[in-house]
Amino acid sequence: MNDTFKTTLIILLSVLIVFGIPTFIFLEVYQFPKKIDVVRSAITYNEKDPSSFKKTSIYISGTLVRPFLRQHKFVGSIRIDGIDISNKYISLDTYIFEKIKGINSGSLLYHSPDLKKYKEEGAIWAGMIWFDDDFQDINIECFKEMKENVDFIVTADSYEDALLVQQKMRKAFGSGFIPSE
């Protein structure tokens, strides 16, 4: 080997060690947190009865954790006025199963604040949630534990606006979005 090649190799390895290893460690350890503390106007409605819509508010407080090349999650509280389970129970972390074109999808889970009851009952799967990183657009499909005659909770001020939000989110997310067209 000639001296120029050896010198170049030593320089490249030095740069890799000096910058590459710390960068790798940083990306592996840092969670890229985004603090969320918002209240969004929303409506609830029954899919079979558009006139059933009612105004409500969604309170979101916590941190969106976004580690590099690993699963993202929301750690915090998601409460909805008029939905008992979200106010009497504690939110579990919402793991992001899919993120497509800026729309996150995950399960909305709650558990009893009474640890004995929590150990007996386990977590309650209340619904599916789709949201953007700012929690500006939110769509929640309610399961039977959350329903209270409500199928969907959507950030909007009217039923028509809710349909537009859902349409926009469905267009971005694709076929896994509910309600489907």
C-alpha positions as CSV (number, residue, x, y, z in Angstrom):
1,M,0.0,0.0,0.0
2,N,1.2,3.5,-0.7
3,D,1.4,6.2,1.9
4,T,-1.5,8.3,0.4
5,F,-3.9,5.4,0.6
6,K,-2.9,4.6,4.2
7,T,-3.2,8.2,5.3
8,T,-6.7,8.5,3.6
9,L,-7.8,5.3,5.3
10,I,-6.6,6.5,8.7
11,I,-8.4,9.9,8.2
12,L,-11.7,8.2,7.1
13,L,-11.6,5.8,10.1
14,S,-10.8,8.7,12.5
15,V,-13.7,10.7,11.1
16,L,-16.0,7.7,11.4
17,I,-15.0,7.1,15.0
18,V,-15.1,10.7,16.0
19,F,-18.4,11.5,14.4
20,G,-20.1,8.2,13.5
21,I,-20.1,6.6,16.9
22,P,-21.4,9.6,18.9
23,T,-24.1,10.2,16.1
24,F,-25.2,6.5,16.3
25,I,-25.4,6.7,20.1
26,F,-27.3,10.0,20.0
27,L,-29.8,8.6,17.4
28,E,-30.2,5.4,19.5
29,V,-30.8,7.1,22.8
30,Y,-32.5,10.4,22.1
31,Q,-36.3,10.1,21.9
32,F,-37.1,13.3,19.9
33,P,-39.9,14.2,22.3
34,K,-42.6,16.6,21.3
35,K,-44.6,18.1,24.2
36,I,-48.4,18.2,23.6
37,D,-50.8,20.1,25.7
38,V,-53.9,21.0,23.7
39,V,-57.7,21.2,23.9
40,R,-59.5,20.6,20.6
41,S,-63.1,21.2,19.8
42,A,-64.8,18.1,18.5
43,I,-68.1,16.4,17.8
44,T,-69.4,13.0,18.6
45,Y,-71.8,11.2,16.4
46,N,-73.5,7.9,15.6
47,E,-72.8,6.8,12.1
48,K,-76.4,5.7,11.4
49,D,-77.8,9.0,12.7
50,P,-76.0,12.2,11.5
51,S,-78.4,14.3,13.6
52,S,-77.0,12.7,16.7
53,F,-73.9,14.8,16.7
54,K,-73.0,16.7,19.9
55,K,-70.2,19.2,20.5
56,T,-67.4,18.1,22.9
57,S,-63.8,18.8,23.7
58,I,-60.7,16.5,23.6
59,Y,-58.0,17.3,26.2
60,I,-54.6,15.9,25.2
61,S,-51.6,16.3,27.5
62,G,-48.3,14.4,27.3
63,T,-45.4,13.7,25.0
64,L,-45.2,12.3,21.5
65,V,-42.0,10.2,21.7
66,R,-40.4,9.7,18.3
67,P,-37.2,7.6,18.5
68,F,-35.1,7.2,15.3
69,L,-36.1,4.1,13.4
70,R,-38.2,2.7,16.2
71,Q,-41.8,2.7,17.2
72,H,-43.3,6.0,18.1
73,K,-45.8,6.5,20.9
74,F,-47.9,9.1,22.8
75,V,-47.3,9.0,26.5
76,G,-49.9,11.0,28.4
77,S,-53.6,11.6,28.9
78,I,-56.5,11.7,26.3
79,R,-59.8,12.8,27.9
80,I,-63.0,13.5,26.1
81,D,-65.9,15.5,27.6
82,G,-69.0,13.4,27.9
83,I,-67.2,10.0,27.5
84,D,-67.1,8.5,31.0
85,I,-64.3,6.0,30.5
86,S,-61.9,8.7,29.4
87,N,-62.5,10.7,32.5
88,K,-62.8,8.0,35.1
89,Y,-60.0,5.8,33.9
90,I,-56.3,6.4,33.1
91,S,-54.9,6.5,29.5
92,L,-52.3,4.0,28.7
93,D,-49.5,4.8,26.2
94,T,-50.8,5.0,22.6
95,Y,-48.3,3.1,20.4
96,I,-48.3,4.2,16.8
97,F,-48.9,1.1,14.7
98,E,-48.7,3.0,11.4
99,K,-47.8,6.4,10.2
100,I,-48.8,7.2,6.6
101,K,-48.4,10.6,5.1
102,G,-48.4,12.4,8.4
103,I,-51.4,10.5,10.0
104,N,-50.6,8.3,13.0
105,S,-52.8,5.3,13.9
106,G,-52.9,3.5,17.3
107,S,-55.2,1.9,19.9
108,L,-56.9,4.0,22.6
109,L,-56.5,2.1,25.9
110,Y,-57.5,2.9,29.4
111,H,-57.2,1.2,32.8
112,S,-58.8,1.6,36.2
113,P,-57.0,3.9,38.7
114,D,-57.6,1.2,41.3
115,L,-54.6,-1.1,40.9
116,K,-56.5,-4.1,42.3
117,K,-59.3,-3.6,39.8
118,Y,-56.8,-3.0,37.0
119,K,-55.1,-6.3,37.8
120,E,-58.5,-8.1,37.6
121,E,-59.9,-6.3,34.6
122,G,-56.7,-5.5,32.6
123,A,-56.7,-2.7,30.0
124,I,-59.9,-1.6,28.3
125,W,-59.6,-1.2,24.6
126,A,-61.8,1.8,24.0
127,G,-61.2,2.5,20.3
128,M,-58.8,3.3,17.5
129,I,-57.3,6.8,17.1
130,W,-55.9,8.5,14.1
131,F,-54.1,11.9,14.5
132,D,-51.5,14.1,13.0
133,D,-48.3,15.1,14.9
134,D,-49.9,18.3,16.2
135,F,-53.2,16.6,17.2
136,Q,-54.9,19.2,15.0
137,D,-56.9,16.5,13.1
138,I,-58.2,13.6,15.3
139,N,-60.5,10.8,14.4
140,I,-61.5,8.2,17.1
141,E,-63.5,5.1,16.3
142,C,-65.3,4.2,19.5
143,F,-65.6,0.5,20.6
144,K,-68.4,-0.7,22.8
145,E,-66.7,0.2,26.1
146,M,-66.6,3.8,25.0
147,K,-69.6,4.1,22.8
148,E,-72.4,5.6,24.8
149,N,-74.3,5.8,21.5
150,V,-71.3,7.3,19.8
151,D,-69.4,5.8,16.9
152,F,-66.9,8.5,16.1
153,I,-65.3,11.5,17.8
154,V,-63.7,14.0,15.3
155,T,-62.1,17.4,15.7
156,A,-64.6,19.7,14.1
157,D,-67.3,22.2,14.9
158,S,-70.1,20.6,12.8
159,Y,-71.1,17.2,11.4
160,E,-70.2,18.5,7.9
161,D,-66.7,19.7,9.1
162,A,-66.2,16.3,10.7
163,L,-66.9,14.5,7.4
164,L,-64.3,16.8,5.7
165,V,-61.7,16.1,8.4
166,Q,-62.3,12.4,8.0
167,Q,-62.1,12.6,4.2
168,K,-58.8,14.5,4.4
169,M,-57.3,12.0,6.8
170,R,-58.6,9.0,4.8
171,K,-57.1,10.4,1.6
172,A,-53.7,10.7,3.3
173,F,-53.8,7.5,5.3
174,G,-55.5,5.2,2.8
175,S,-57.5,2.0,3.1
176,G,-56.8,1.3,6.8
177,F,-58.7,4.5,7.9
178,I,-62.1,4.1,9.5
179,P,-64.8,5.1,8.5
180,S,-64.0,3.9,5.0
181,E,-65.9,5.4,2.1
